[in-house]
Amino acid sequence: MSQIEIAQIIDQIKQEIAVDASGHGKASIRATARLANIDATGLVRSLKTAVDNSRSKLVEKIIRKGFEAVEILGWSQSGIPDIAVATILHYYGYEAGKRCSEQARLACEAFESIGVRAWIQDIMGWTKPATQPQEQPTTPALPPVEQRLHTFVQAMKTLAELTGGRLNPYMEQNCKDFAANLIADYNRQSLIGTQEKWMGVVNFAEIELGKKVPLSGAHYRGHLGTWVRTFYPHLGDRQETRLVNGVQQPIYVYACHDPAVAAGLTKAIEEFFAHPSPSAALRQAGAFASKKEPVLTK
């Protein structure tokens, strides 16, 4: 008896071996008996002792593997699970005394290196089904503008109650600007077919680029607006009246919906914050030649 002969036997009983979708294998009682080189009737008789008071040694071994007695009785119809097939072959290869067979030992040697389940899968040409690609998580979207505005108003009412109506002036201005921007955004979206997005340079820097533009210091917001108008005048010269520090003021706004303008603003803002002394560069460029106060920016 050789492994070649074992392969021939496997080919003869292949129709009585199956693998389910999860990769678990089963073999009929006849196929298992053929592999072990024992009488199939004798194997059935031995398995039926699972519910007797005196169980066979084979059944005791199978039960120790975790199988239930009632389950074992059903194998004549459903087939023997791959783990139990391995147990049966090992029993008749090494533990059955005079009933041990060389063929059962060779069958054990054939699958012991990789496991009986993988051995049966290989015989049947089974491969693990390709997993379905996971759906990409959807990017969370902001609620509608009117809902955000309603939530903001409710939050402001709560804040007013907690502080007695005494807000820090800067916080109050920020709240007013935020509400004004929400309303402006809502009005823009209400216009059918419009995709325009006009913003002041400070708003663009803080909202689109995530930068904090200070109210004072070397890189304060007034100098940022002057920087753009001085070194990047081609980005536009449109002005709108908007609320600035509690007062309606004309400010320069830019067509941020235009990729070229957005890219120009981004470059201007990065250069402004990277410069060690923007005021010196503006003074050298003659930005402060006029005594007239520069137009405020937002």
C-alpha positions in Angstrom: 0.0 0.0 0.0 1.4 3.4 -1.0 0.2 7.0 -1.1 -0.4 6.5 -4.8 -2.9 3.8 -4.0 -4.5 6.1 -1.3 -4.9 8.8 -4.0 -6.6 6.2 -6.2 -9.0 5.3 -3.4 -9.8 9.0 -2.8 -10.6 9.4 -6.5 -13.0 6.5 -6.3 -14.9 7.9 -3.3 -14.7 11.6 -4.3 -18.4 11.7 -5.2 -19.2 10.9 -1.5 -17.1 13.8 -0.1 -18.4 17.3 0.1 -17.4 20.8 1.3 -19.9 23.4 2.4 -19.7 27.2 1.7 -17.8 27.8 5.0 -15.2 25.2 4.1 -16.3 22.4 6.5 -15.9 19.0 4.9 -18.1 15.8 5.2 -17.7 12.2 4.0 -20.3 9.5 3.8 -20.0 6.4 6.1 -19.1 4.3 3.0 -16.3 6.7 1.9 -14.9 6.9 5.5 -15.0 3.1 5.8 -13.3 2.8 2.4 -10.5 5.1 3.5 -10.0 3.2 6.7 -10.2 -0.2 4.9 -13.0 -1.5 7.2 -16.5 -2.8 6.6 -19.0 0.0 6.4 -21.7 -2.1 8.1 -19.3 -2.6 11.1 -18.6 1.2 11.2 -22.4 1.9 11.3 -22.8 -0.8 14.1 -20.1 0.8 16.1 -21.5 4.4 15.7 -25.0 3.2 16.8 -23.6 2.4 20.2 -23.6 6.1 20.9 -27.0 5.8 22.6 -26.3 2.4 24.2 -25.2 1.8 27.8 -22.1 0.2 26.5 -20.5 2.4 23.9 -17.7 1.3 21.6 -14.2 2.7 22.2 -14.5 4.5 18.9 -17.7 6.3 19.9 -16.1 7.2 23.3 -13.2 8.8 21.4 -15.5 10.7 19.1 -17.6 12.0 22.0 -14.4 13.2 23.7 -13.8 15.4 20.6 -17.0 17.3 21.5 -19.7 15.5 19.4 -23.1 14.6 20.9 -24.5 11.0 20.9 -27.7 12.0 19.0 -25.6 13.8 16.5 -23.5 10.7 15.8 -26.6 8.7 15.1 -27.5 11.1 12.3 -24.3 10.7 10.4 -25.6 7.8 8.4 -27.9 10.3 6.7 -26.0 13.6 6.9 -22.4 12.4 6.5 -19.5 12.4 8.9 -17.9 15.8 9.7 -14.2 16.1 8.7 -12.9 16.2 12.3 -14.7 13.0 13.1 -13.4 11.4 9.9 -9.9 12.2 11.2 -10.7 10.6 14.5 -12.0 7.5 12.9 -9.0 7.1 10.6 -6.6 7.6 13.6 -8.5 5.0 15.6 -8.3 2.4 12.9 -4.8 3.4 12.1 -3.3 3.1 15.6 -5.9 2.2 18.4 -8.2 -0.6 17.1 -5.8 -3.4 17.9 -6.2 -6.3 15.5 -8.5 -4.2 13.3 -5.9 -1.5 12.7 -5.0 -1.2 9.0 -2.0 0.1 7.1 -4.3 2.0 4.8 -5.9 3.9 7.7 -2.4 4.9 8.9 -1.4 6.1 5.4 -4.6 8.1 5.1 -3.7 9.7 8.5 -0.2 10.5 7.2 -1.7 12.1 4.1 -3.6 14.8 6.0 -1.9 15.1 9.4 0.6 17.7 8.1 -2.1 20.1 7.0 -5.2 18.9 8.8 -8.1 16.9 7.6 -10.3 19.9 6.7 -7.6 21.4 4.5 -7.0 17.9 3.0 -10.6 17.5 2.1 -10.8 21.1 0.7 -7.8 20.3 -1.5 -9.3 17.1 -2.7 -12.5 18.9 -3.7 -10.7 21.9 -5.2 -12.5 24.2 -2.7 -11.3 27.8 -2.4 -12.5 30.4 0.1 -15.1 32.7 -1.5 -13.8 36.2 -2.2 -15.1 38.6 0.5 -17.3 41.4 -0.6 -15.5 44.7 -0.6 -16.4 46.8 2.4 -18.5 49.8 1.6 -16.6 53.0 1.9 -17.9 55.1 4.8 -19.9 58.0 3.6 -18.5 61.5 4.3 -20.7 63.1 6.9 -22.6 66.1 5.6 -23.6 69.2 7.4 -27.3 69.6 8.2 -29.2 72.1 6.1 -28.4 75.8 6.6 -31.8 76.6 8.1 -31.4 73.7 10.7 -27.9 74.9 11.6 -29.2 78.5 12.0 -32.0 77.3 14.2 -29.6 75.3 16.4 -27.3 78.3 16.6 -30.1 80.6 17.7 -31.2 78.1 20.4 -27.6 77.8 21.6 -27.3 81.6 21.8 -30.5 81.8 23.9 -29.0 79.3 26.3 -25.7 81.1 26.4 -27.5 84.4 27.1 -29.4 82.8 30.0 -26.2 81.4 31.5 -24.3 84.7 31.2 -27.1 87.0 32.0 -26.8 88.5 28.5 -23.2 89.7 29.2 -21.0 88.2 26.4 -17.4 89.1 25.7 -17.5 91.7 22.9 -15.2 89.6 20.7 -17.4 86.5 21.2 -20.5 88.6 20.5 -19.0 89.8 17.3 -18.1 86.3 16.3 -21.6 85.1 16.9 -23.1 87.9 14.8 -20.7 87.2 12.0 -21.4 83.5 12.1 -25.1 84.1 12.0 -24.7 86.6 9.1 -22.6 84.1 7.2 -25.2 81.4 7.7 -28.0 83.6 6.4 -25.9 84.7 3.5 -25.1 81.1 2.7 -28.8 80.2 2.9 -29.6 83.1 0.5 -27.0 82.0 -1.9 -28.3 78.4 -2.0 -31.8 79.7 -2.5 -30.8 81.2 -5.8 -31.4 78.6 -8.5 -28.3 77.8 -10.6 -25.9 79.9 -8.6 -22.6 78.4 -7.5 -20.9 81.6 -6.4 -19.0 81.9 -3.1 -17.8 85.4 -2.2 -15.7 85.7 0.9 -13.5 88.2 2.6 -9.8 87.2 2.8 -10.0 86.8 6.6 -13.0 84.5 6.4 -11.3 82.5 3.6 -8.2 82.1 5.8 -10.1 81.0 8.8 -12.8 78.9 7.2 -11.1 77.4 4.2 -7.5 77.2 5.4 -8.1 76.8 9.1 -5.8 79.7 10.1 -6.4 82.0 13.1 -6.1 85.6 12.0 -5.3 87.8 15.1 -6.9 91.1 15.8 -3.5 92.6 16.6 0.2 91.9 16.2 2.5 91.6 13.2 0.1 89.4 11.3 -3.2 91.1 12.2 -6.2 90.9 9.9 -6.0 94.5 8.6 -2.5 93.9 7.2 -3.6 90.6 5.6 -6.3 92.5 3.6 -3.7 95.1 2.6 -1.3 92.4 1.6 -3.7 90.8 -0.8 -4.7 94.1 -2.4 -1.1 95.3 -2.7 0.6 92.2 -4.0 -2.4 90.3 -5.6 -4.6 93.1 -7.0 -5.6 90.8 -10.0 -7.7 88.6 -7.6 -10.4 91.2 -7.7 -11.6 94.6 -6.4 -15.2 93.9 -5.5 -16.5 95.5 -2.3 -19.6 94.7 -0.2 -21.0 96.2 2.9 -20.8 93.8 5.8 -20.8 93.8 9.6 -17.3 94.4 11.0 -16.8 94.8 14.7 -20.4 95.8 15.1 -20.4 98.4 12.4 -21.4 98.0 8.7 -18.2 98.6 6.7 -17.2 98.2 3.0 -14.8 95.2 2.7 -13.2 93.5 -0.2 -14.6 90.1 -1.2 -13.2 87.6 -3.6 -14.8 85.0 -5.9 -13.7 82.0 -3.9 -15.7 79.7 -6.2 -13.2 80.4 -8.9 -10.3 77.9 -8.5 -7.7 80.5 -9.8 -8.9 83.0 -7.2 -8.9 80.5 -4.4 -5.4 79.3 -5.3 -4.2 83.0 -5.5 -5.7 83.7 -2.1 -4.1 80.6 -0.6 -0.7 81.6 -1.9 -1.1 85.2 -0.7 -2.1 84.1 2.8 0.7 81.5 3.1 3.2 84.2 2.1 1.8 86.7 4.5 2.1 84.4 7.5 5.5 83.2 6.4 6.9 86.7 6.2 8.7 87.8 9.4 7.5 91.5 9.1 4.5 92.0 6.7 4.2 95.6 7.7 7.8 96.4 6.6 7.2 94.7 3.2 3.9 96.7 2.8 5.6 99.9 3.7 8.4 99.3 1.3 5.8 98.6 -1.4 4.1 101.9 -0.7 0.9 100.4 0.7 0.7 103.1 3.4 1.7 106.1 1.2 -1.9 107.4 1.5 -2.9 108.8 4.9 -6.4 107.4 4.2 -7.3 104.5 6.4 -7.2 101.2 4.5 -10.6 99.5 3.8 -11.3 97.0 6.5 -11.3 93.3 5.6 -13.3 90.4 6.9 
